[in-house]
Amino acid sequence: MADHTSDGMVSSVEKALKPIRPFESPSTGISSLESRPGRVHLTQFPDNICFVVEGQDHSAITAEERKYLFESFDDSVTRWIKDLMEAGPESGILDGRICYEPESGVFREKEPQALNYNKKVQLFYFKDLQHMEKIGRQNKGHVDLRKRFLEAYGPDGQMMTGKSR
């Protein structure tokens, strides 16, 4: 998967980080700077950090479900992910990344480009579980998105089987 850092989807924390790579790779003798660009060495690690992984794979969904997802949720999902990426450390988000598999193809042509791919994951580091829960409850767009998604795909929902009823 590619690591996406264009389209303004770079967290404010990432912009301020200065990588320190003091280690050598024992197997190759190559410094970690040369063999693993983008890694960061932290000298102080927060207690109770919360790591969240969210992913999607649109490559196998039917045309009907793709249309439904796009019309019903795409704008809300995009806004929610942008809100998380732009929130910054004051809201409890330490860092965030969007990674994707370019070979999976695209299911849409919109900005940000990282969300266009069929297979993608979003990675977020929160100060703790409380901060993750708080932003999820306080972001009205996320609350509405979650409610509508659960209604559509939950028991007796319109898309419960992946097909409109």
Secondary structure as UniProt FT lines:
FT   STRAND          2..4
FT   TURN            7..8
FT   HELIX           12..16
FT   TURN            26..28
FT   HELIX           32..35
FT   TURN            37..38
FT   TURN            47..48
FT   STRAND          50..57
FT   TURN            59..60
FT   HELIX           63..87
FT   HELIX           89..91
FT   STRAND          93..100
FT   HELIX           102..104
FT   HELIX           113..116
FT   STRAND          119..126
FT   HELIX           129..138
FT   HELIX           140..153
FT   TURN            155..156
FT   TURN            158..161
//
